Amino acid sequence: MRTLRFLLQKEFRQIFRNKGLLPLIFVVPITQLLILPFAADYEIKNIHISIVDHDHSAYSQQLISKITASGYFQLSDCSDSFQEAFAQIEKDQSDLVLGIPQDFEKNLIREHEQKLLIAVNAINGVKAGLGGAYLTRIISEYSRDVNLQWVQPERLNAAPTIDVVSQNWFNPLMNYRFFMVPGILVVLVTMVGAYLCALNIVKEKEVGTIEQINVTPVKKYQFILAKLIPFWVVGMFIFSVGLLVVARFVYHIVLAGSLLVLYAYLSIYLVAILGLGLLISTFAETQQQAISIAFFFMMIFVLLSGIFTPLDGMPMWAYRIAKCSPVTYFIEVVRMLILKGSTFANLKNHFLIMVGFAVLLNGLAIWNYKKKV
């Protein structure tokens, strides 16, 4: 233990002496956590719309006013020509075109029905889908309001109706930051742990000190623990600041579950991620190689972790790859504990899986490191 204590002192001094490394550890992750959740918004606003109004009636003006007052759309152009509106899309000045036909008001009052044209720029599929859905919902609400004005009550009540009352559990206000902040925090802790652990050991190779360590009486487990423990502590610190300070006071996110269960899972998760960094360092000979390998894994972890898109919407082959990522399970656990208030009994399988990741990654790293000594 005395040898391990001296090695840990060396590692911590080495970290705090590196003036360029300290901002990357303590400043960059917190800054990213303050900025990224505001950009990763599932709601799309400021959708530019061009309206072709061939009717110029009071009803068409009411519909236009209802669309622009919704907060989702900005009126880019209102003309009588579809060609002019389509030109706005070609210039990337509009995202949708709404065509209001002639006799819109007359048909709506007399026939109680009218067809409208919605043309959507589908280059950005997400924006197109949500923009079209928003516009369709606004038109449906407008149609219902018109029917209430002109259709006789007995006609409205002639057919049976079903009233649907929705209740949002665990996130009643549907605040997307409550969903995104835990996932982003997990990704930031993952990147710091994997990158820094890999780079720290590879740097020893580049400067030649690892050969000196290999010929000393230092045991292999002591050397590995001395490399893992400092960044395990750093990961704990970053997660604590992100959860207990930034998430609590900036985004008003309060942990619904057990803090002890969360930190127990975090401790195992950091061992697994640091094992990944250690495994990367056994293959890389330079820091540039380590960064490239770590970046490869980080991109897969981020895009297939379920942080932005649900796992159930992925193809089966992508779903299976996502289930082989420790990040996927930690994001699930953090969201379940923060939003749902899950207990250890609900997360027992997640704990077993993460222990398996920790044993597998660290075991492979130690085995591969042993081959090269």
C-alpha positions as CSV (number, residue, x, y, z in Angstrom):
1,M,0.0,0.0,0.0
2,R,2.9,2.3,0.7
3,T,4.1,1.9,-2.9
4,L,0.6,2.5,-4.3
5,R,0.3,5.7,-2.1
6,F,3.5,7.1,-3.6
7,L,2.4,6.3,-7.1
8,L,-0.9,8.0,-6.5
9,Q,0.9,11.1,-5.2
10,K,2.9,11.1,-8.4
11,E,-0.1,10.8,-10.6
12,F,-2.1,13.5,-8.9
13,R,0.9,15.9,-9.0
14,Q,1.4,15.1,-12.6
15,I,-2.3,16.0,-13.3
16,F,-2.3,19.3,-11.4
17,R,1.1,20.3,-12.8
18,N,-0.3,20.1,-16.3
19,K,-1.8,23.6,-16.8
20,G,-3.3,22.7,-20.1
21,L,-5.0,19.6,-18.8
22,L,-6.8,21.2,-15.9
23,P,-9.2,23.2,-18.0
24,L,-10.0,20.1,-20.1
25,I,-10.9,18.2,-16.9
26,F,-12.8,20.8,-14.9
27,V,-13.9,23.7,-17.1
28,V,-14.8,22.2,-20.5
29,P,-17.3,19.5,-19.3
30,I,-19.1,21.9,-17.0
31,T,-19.3,24.5,-19.8
32,Q,-20.6,21.9,-22.2
33,L,-23.2,20.9,-19.7
34,L,-24.3,24.5,-19.5
35,I,-24.6,25.0,-23.2
36,L,-25.5,21.7,-24.9
37,P,-29.0,21.1,-23.3
38,F,-30.2,24.4,-24.6
39,A,-29.2,23.4,-28.2
40,A,-30.4,19.8,-27.9
41,D,-34.1,20.7,-28.0
42,Y,-36.7,18.3,-29.4
43,E,-39.1,21.2,-30.1
44,I,-38.5,23.0,-33.4
45,K,-39.5,26.6,-33.5
46,N,-39.0,29.5,-36.0
47,I,-40.2,27.3,-38.9
48,H,-40.4,29.5,-42.0
49,I,-43.6,29.2,-43.9
50,S,-44.9,30.7,-47.2
51,I,-48.6,31.0,-47.7
52,V,-50.4,31.1,-51.0
53,D,-53.8,32.6,-50.4
54,H,-56.2,32.5,-53.3
55,D,-59.2,33.3,-51.2
56,H,-58.3,36.5,-49.3
57,S,-61.3,36.0,-47.1
58,A,-61.9,36.6,-43.4
59,Y,-61.6,32.9,-42.7
60,S,-58.3,32.6,-44.5
61,Q,-56.9,35.5,-42.6
62,Q,-58.0,33.9,-39.4
63,L,-56.2,30.7,-40.3
64,I,-53.0,32.7,-41.2
65,S,-53.2,34.6,-37.9
66,K,-53.7,31.3,-35.9
67,I,-50.6,29.8,-37.6
68,T,-48.3,32.8,-37.0
69,A,-49.5,33.2,-33.4
70,S,-48.7,29.6,-32.5
71,G,-45.1,30.4,-31.8
72,Y,-43.8,27.7,-34.1
73,F,-44.0,29.5,-37.5
74,Q,-42.6,32.6,-39.0
75,L,-44.3,34.0,-42.1
76,S,-41.7,34.4,-44.8
77,D,-44.0,35.2,-47.7
78,C,-47.7,35.6,-48.5
79,S,-48.5,35.7,-52.2
80,D,-51.0,34.5,-54.9
81,S,-48.5,32.3,-56.8
82,F,-47.4,28.8,-55.8
83,Q,-44.3,29.3,-58.1
84,E,-43.2,32.3,-55.9
85,A,-43.7,30.3,-52.8
86,F,-41.7,27.3,-54.2
87,A,-38.9,29.7,-55.1
88,Q,-38.7,30.6,-51.4
89,I,-38.1,27.0,-50.6
90,E,-35.4,26.7,-53.3
91,K,-33.6,29.7,-51.7
92,D,-33.9,28.1,-48.3
93,Q,-36.0,31.0,-47.1
94,S,-39.0,28.8,-46.4
95,D,-39.6,25.3,-45.0
96,L,-43.3,24.8,-45.8
97,V,-45.8,26.1,-48.2
98,L,-49.5,26.3,-47.3
99,G,-51.9,26.7,-50.2
100,I,-55.4,28.1,-49.5
101,P,-57.7,27.6,-52.5
102,Q,-60.3,29.9,-53.9
103,D,-63.7,29.8,-52.3
104,F,-62.1,28.5,-49.1
105,E,-64.5,30.3,-46.8
106,K,-67.6,29.5,-49.0
107,N,-66.9,25.7,-49.1
108,L,-66.0,25.6,-45.4
109,I,-69.3,27.2,-44.4
110,R,-71.6,25.5,-46.8
111,E,-70.0,22.0,-47.3
112,H,-68.2,21.9,-43.9
113,E,-65.1,20.7,-45.6
114,Q,-62.2,22.0,-47.6
115,K,-58.9,20.7,-48.9
116,L,-55.6,22.6,-48.3
117,L,-52.2,22.1,-49.9
118,I,-49.2,21.5,-47.6
119,A,-45.8,21.3,-49.3
120,V,-42.9,20.5,-47.0
121,N,-39.1,20.8,-47.7
122,A,-38.0,17.4,-46.6
123,I,-34.2,17.9,-46.9
124,N,-34.2,18.1,-43.1
125,G,-36.5,15.2,-42.3
126,V,-36.9,15.9,-38.6
127,K,-37.8,19.6,-39.2
128,A,-40.1,18.6,-42.1
129,G,-41.9,16.0,-40.1
130,L,-42.4,18.1,-37.0
131,G,-43.2,21.2,-39.0
132,G,-45.9,19.3,-41.0
133,A,-47.3,17.8,-37.8
134,Y,-47.5,21.2,-36.1
135,L,-49.2,22.8,-39.1
136,T,-51.7,19.9,-39.4
137,R,-52.6,20.1,-35.7
138,I,-53.2,23.9,-36.0
139,I,-55.4,23.4,-39.1
140,S,-57.4,20.7,-37.3
141,E,-58.0,22.9,-34.3
142,Y,-59.1,25.7,-36.6
143,S,-61.5,23.4,-38.4
144,R,-63.0,22.3,-35.1
145,D,-63.5,25.9,-34.0
146,V,-65.3,26.7,-37.3
147,N,-67.5,23.6,-36.9
148,L,-68.5,24.8,-33.5
149,Q,-69.6,28.1,-34.9
150,W,-71.7,26.8,-37.9
151,V,-72.7,23.2,-37.3
152,Q,-75.8,22.6,-35.3
153,P,-75.3,21.1,-31.8
154,E,-77.5,18.0,-32.6
155,R,-75.3,17.2,-35.6
156,L,-72.2,17.4,-33.4
157,N,-73.7,15.2,-30.8
158,A,-75.2,12.7,-33.1
159,A,-72.1,10.5,-33.3
160,P,-70.5,9.1,-30.2
161,T,-67.2,10.5,-29.2
162,I,-64.3,9.4,-27.1
163,D,-62.6,11.9,-24.8
164,V,-58.9,11.1,-24.2
165,V,-57.2,12.5,-21.1
166,S,-53.4,12.1,-21.1
167,Q,-51.2,12.1,-18.1
168,N,-47.4,12.4,-18.4
169,W,-45.7,10.3,-15.7
170,F,-42.3,11.2,-14.3
171,N,-42.0,14.3,-16.5
172,P,-45.4,16.0,-16.2
173,L,-44.4,19.2,-18.0
174,M,-42.6,17.4,-20.8
175,N,-39.5,19.4,-20.1
176,Y,-36.9,18.0,-22.6
177,R,-34.0,19.2,-20.4
178,F,-35.0,16.8,-17.7
179,F,-34.5,14.1,-20.3
180,M,-31.4,15.4,-22.0
181,V,-29.2,16.7,-19.2
182,P,-28.7,13.3,-17.5
183,G,-27.7,11.8,-20.9
184,I,-25.3,14.6,-21.8
185,L,-23.8,14.4,-18.3
186,V,-23.1,10.6,-18.8
187,V,-21.5,11.3,-22.2
188,L,-19.2,14.0,-20.8
189,V,-18.1,11.8,-17.9
190,T,-17.4,9.0,-20.4
191,M,-15.3,11.2,-22.7
192,V,-13.2,12.6,-19.8
193,G,-12.6,9.1,-18.3
194,A,-11.8,7.2,-21.5
195,Y,-9.8,10.0,-23.2
196,L,-7.7,11.0,-20.2
197,C,-6.9,7.5,-19.0
198,A,-5.8,6.4,-22.5
199,L,-3.7,9.6,-23.1
200,N,-2.1,9.5,-19.7
201,I,-0.6,6.0,-20.2
202,V,0.3,6.6,-23.8
203,K,2.2,9.7,-22.8
204,E,4.3,7.5,-20.5
205,K,5.2,5.5,-23.7
206,E,6.1,8.5,-25.7
207,V,8.4,10.0,-23.1
208,G,9.9,6.6,-22.3
209,T,9.1,6.5,-18.6
210,I,7.0,3.4,-18.9
211,E,10.1,1.3,-19.5
212,Q,11.7,2.7,-16.4
213,I,8.6,1.8,-14.4
214,N,8.5,-1.7,-15.9
215,V,12.0,-2.5,-14.5
216,T,11.2,-1.2,-11.0
217,P,9.8,-3.4,-8.2
218,V,6.4,-1.8,-8.8
219,K,3.7,-4.5,-9.2
220,K,1.6,-4.5,-12.3
221,Y,-1.7,-4.1,-10.3
222,Q,-0.1,-1.2,-8.4
223,F,0.8,0.6,-11.6
224,I,-2.7,0.0,-13.1
225,L,-4.5,1.2,-10.0
226,A,-2.3,4.3,-9.8
227,K,-3.4,5.1,-13.4
228,L,-7.1,4.4,-12.8
229,I,-7.8,5.8,-9.4
230,P,-7.0,9.5,-10.1
231,F,-9.3,9.6,-13.1
232,W,-11.9,7.6,-11.2
233,V,-11.8,10.4,-8.6
234,V,-11.9,13.1,-11.4
235,G,-14.9,11.3,-13.0
236,M,-16.7,11.3,-9.6
237,F,-16.0,15.0,-9.1
238,I,-17.2,16.0,-12.6
239,F,-20.4,14.0,-12.2
240,S,-21.1,15.4,-8.8
241,V,-20.7,19.0,-9.9
242,G,-22.8,18.3,-13.0
243,L,-25.6,16.6,-11.0
244,L,-25.6,18.4,-7.7
245,V,-24.7,21.9,-8.9
246,V,-25.5,22.5,-12.6
247,A,-28.5,20.2,-13.0
248,R,-29.9,21.2,-9.6
249,F,-29.5,25.0,-9.7
250,V,-29.5,25.7,-13.5
251,Y,-32.0,23.2,-14.8
252,H,-33.9,22.6,-11.5
253,I,-33.5,18.8,-11.8
254,V,-34.0,17.0,-8.5
255,L,-33.0,13.4,-8.1
256,A,-36.2,11.3,-7.5
257,G,-34.3,8.0,-6.6
258,S,-31.6,7.1,-4.2
259,L,-28.3,9.0,-4.4
260,L,-26.5,6.1,-2.9
261,V,-27.7,3.7,-5.7
262,L,-26.7,6.2,-8.3
263,Y,-23.2,6.7,-7.0
264,A,-22.8,2.9,-6.5
265,Y,-23.6,2.4,-10.2
266,L,-21.4,5.4,-11.2
267,S,-18.4,3.9,-9.3
268,I,-18.7,0.6,-11.3
269,Y,-19.3,2.4,-14.5
270,L,-16.2,4.5,-14.2
271,V,-14.2,1.3,-13.6
272,A,-15.5,0.0,-16.9
273,I,-14.9,3.2,-18.8
274,L,-11.4,3.6,-17.4
275,G,-10.8,-0.1,-18.4
276,L,-11.7,0.9,-21.9
277,G,-9.2,3.8,-21.8
278,L,-6.6,1.4,-20.4
279,L,-7.4,-1.1,-23.2
280,I,-7.0,1.6,-25.9
281,S,-3.6,2.6,-24.4
282,T,-2.3,-1.0,-24.8
283,F,-2.9,-0.7,-28.6
284,A,-1.8,2.9,-29.2
285,E,1.8,3.9,-29.3
286,T,1.2,7.7,-29.6
287,Q,-1.3,10.1,-28.2
288,Q,-2.6,10.7,-31.7
289,Q,-3.4,7.0,-32.2
290,A,-5.1,7.0,-28.8
291,I,-7.3,10.0,-29.7
292,S,-8.3,8.4,-33.0
293,I,-9.3,5.0,-31.4
294,A,-11.1,6.7,-28.5
295,F,-13.0,9.0,-31.0
296,F,-14.1,5.9,-32.9
297,F,-15.6,4.4,-29.9
298,M,-17.1,7.7,-28.6
299,M,-19.0,8.3,-31.8
300,I,-20.5,4.8,-31.6
301,F,-21.4,5.2,-28.0
302,V,-23.0,8.7,-28.4
303,L,-25.0,7.9,-31.6
304,L,-26.2,4.4,-30.5
305,S,-26.7,5.1,-26.8
306,G,-30.3,6.3,-27.0
307,I,-29.5,9.8,-25.9
308,F,-31.0,11.4,-28.9
309,T,-33.2,8.7,-30.5
310,P,-34.9,5.8,-28.8
311,L,-33.3,2.4,-29.1
312,D,-36.6,0.8,-30.2
313,G,-36.6,2.8,-33.4
314,M,-33.2,1.5,-34.5
315,P,-32.7,-1.5,-36.9
316,M,-32.1,-4.8,-35.1
317,W,-28.4,-4.8,-35.9
318,A,-27.9,-1.3,-34.5
319,Y,-30.0,-2.2,-31.5
320,R,-27.7,-5.1,-30.7
321,I,-24.6,-3.0,-31.1
322,A,-26.2,-0.4,-28.7
323,K,-26.8,-3.1,-26.1
324,C,-23.1,-3.8,-26.2
325,S,-22.2,-0.3,-25.1
326,P,-21.9,0.5,-21.4
327,V,-23.0,4.1,-22.1
328,T,-26.4,2.8,-23.1
329,Y,-27.0,1.2,-19.7
330,F,-25.7,4.1,-17.7
331,I,-28.0,6.6,-19.5
332,E,-30.9,4.3,-18.8
333,V,-30.0,4.1,-15.1
334,V,-29.5,7.8,-14.7
335,R,-32.8,8.7,-16.3
336,M,-34.6,6.0,-14.3
337,L,-33.2,7.3,-11.0
338,I,-33.5,11.0,-11.7
339,L,-37.0,11.0,-13.4
340,K,-38.6,7.7,-12.3
341,G,-37.2,7.2,-8.8
342,S,-36.3,3.5,-9.5
343,T,-34.9,1.4,-6.7
344,F,-32.0,-1.1,-6.6
345,A,-34.4,-3.9,-7.2
346,N,-35.4,-2.3,-10.6
347,L,-31.7,-1.9,-11.5
348,K,-30.3,-5.2,-10.4
349,N,-29.8,-6.5,-13.9
350,H,-28.1,-3.2,-14.9
351,F,-25.7,-3.6,-12.0
352,L,-24.8,-7.1,-13.1
353,I,-24.3,-6.1,-16.7
354,M,-22.0,-3.2,-15.7
355,V,-20.0,-5.4,-13.5
356,G,-19.5,-7.7,-16.5
357,F,-18.3,-4.7,-18.6
358,A,-15.9,-3.7,-15.9
359,V,-14.4,-7.2,-15.6
360,L,-14.3,-7.7,-19.3
361,L,-12.7,-4.4,-20.3
362,N,-10.1,-4.3,-17.5
363,G,-9.3,-8.0,-17.9
364,L,-8.6,-7.5,-21.6
365,A,-6.5,-4.5,-20.9
366,I,-4.4,-6.2,-18.3
367,W,-4.0,-9.3,-20.5
368,N,-2.9,-7.2,-23.5
369,Y,-0.6,-5.0,-21.4
370,K,1.0,-8.2,-20.0
371,K,1.8,-9.4,-23.5
372,K,3.7,-6.2,-24.3
373,V,5.9,-6.1,-21.2
